Amino acid sequence: MSISKMKVSAKMDAGFSTLVKCSHPFIIDQPKTAGGNDTGPNPLEIFLSSLPACICAIGRIIANQRRINLRGIEVEVEGDIDKDFLMGKTTEGRAGFTEIRSFVHIDADLTKTEKDAFLKEIAFRCPIADNMIFTSVVIPSVVEKLPV
């Protein structure tokens, strides 16, 4: 097993804007109707968008490894969430998505059975899907100052 550490950081900016530092820095915000400035996607969109991006990337890796002529993958993801819970209007239920569905179109010269097997392997190897399906330990800690 070869474990690698990945890091990102984020800093609250004005209103609901959050500046994310990573290999390609970006802004997460809320729509104006929710009190934000609409300068970027909201955290839930970022979370959901990581799944189709990972499906596409892992699909490309597997296609390259298997020499599959993969012309493309298109993915649509939808999730069900109880916004009353996250807004503090109820304590019944949970904060996260209760169900996430992905619809995957694979453009390759494969049969339906081969595409099903290909998608099954993508799902098995996708770290984002793995983190959505299985529990990862999340350890929040208050610190006086972030390490540099």
N, C-alpha and C positions, 0 to 999 in steps of 0.2 A: 504494500500500500504506500502511495506517495501523496501525502497531504500537502497542499499549498495554501498559503494564507492570502486572502484577497482583502483589500481595504477600500472603503469609500468614506467620505465625510460629508457632512451637511451643516449649514449654518443658517439660522433663521434670519431673514431679511425683513423688509417692511411688510406689514400686514401678514398675509399667509404665504408669502414668497419664501422659498427655501433654496439656497444656493448649494448645489451638489458638486463636490470635487471628486473627480475620477479621471479616467483616461481621456474623456471628452466631457468637460464640465457642462452642466445644464441647470435649468431652473424648474422647480416644481412649484405649482401655485394652485389656486382655487379659481373657479369662474367668478366673474363679477357678481352674479346672482347669489353666490355663497360668501361674499365679502372679500374676495381676492381681486387681483388685478388682471387675471387671465393671461399671464405672461408665460405659461407653460402648462403641461398636463398636470392633473391632480395625482396624489399618491396612489389612488386606486387604479387609475389608468396606467401609471408606470408599472405597478405590480402586475396587472393583467397583460400588459404589452411584453413583459419579459418572457411569457410562455410562448407566444408565436415566434418571437425572435429566436428563442432557444430551439424550437422545433425546426425552424429553417436552418439554423447553424448546424445542429446535430444531423439533420437530413443531408446537408452538403458533405459533412465529414464521412458519414456512412456511405454515401454515393461515391465519393472519391476512393474510399477504402475498397469498395466492392466493384468499382469501375462501372457504375450504373450511369447511363446517360440521363442525368436529371436536368431537365430544362427549367424546372422551377417548382416552388411550393408556395401556395397561398393558404393563409390560416386566418380564420375569424374566431375570436374568443368572446364568450359572454359569461358573466357571472352574476349570481343572485346574492344580494347583500341587504341586511336590515339596517337602513340608515337611521331609524329611530334609536337603535342601540348605540351606534357611534355618536349620535347627537345627545345621548344621555336621557332620552325620553322614556326608556324602558331598561330594565335589567334582565328581562327575559330574552333568551336566545344567546347570540354571540356576536362579537364585533366583526369577524371575518366573513368571507364569502361562504355561503352554505353549499353552493355547487358552482363548479366552473366547467363549461363545455367548450370544446374546441372542434372546429369543422375544418378539415384539412383536404385541400385539393393538391394532388401530386401529379405533376406533368412529367411523365416518363413512360417509356415503352415497357410497362409492366402490366400483368394481369391484375384483376381486382384482388385476387388472393395474394399475389406478390406485393401489391400496394398495402394491403392489410398487415402483412408480415413486416414490411418496411416501416410502417407507422408504429407498429408494436415495438420494434427495436428502437426507434427514435424515442418513444415515450419511456422506455426502459433506461436509456442512456442520458436523457435530458435532466440536468441537475435542477432546473427550475420545476419541472413536473415532480421530481423526487422530493423537493422541499415543500411542494404543495400537498403531496400525498402523505409523506411521513413527517414525523415530528423532529425538528432540529432543536437543539438546546439554544435558547435565546437568553442571554445574561445581561440585563441592563445594570449599569453601575454609574453612580454619581461620582464625578471626579472634579477636583478644583480647577484643573487645567488639562486640556488635551495634550497628549504627548506629540511631539513634533515629528 
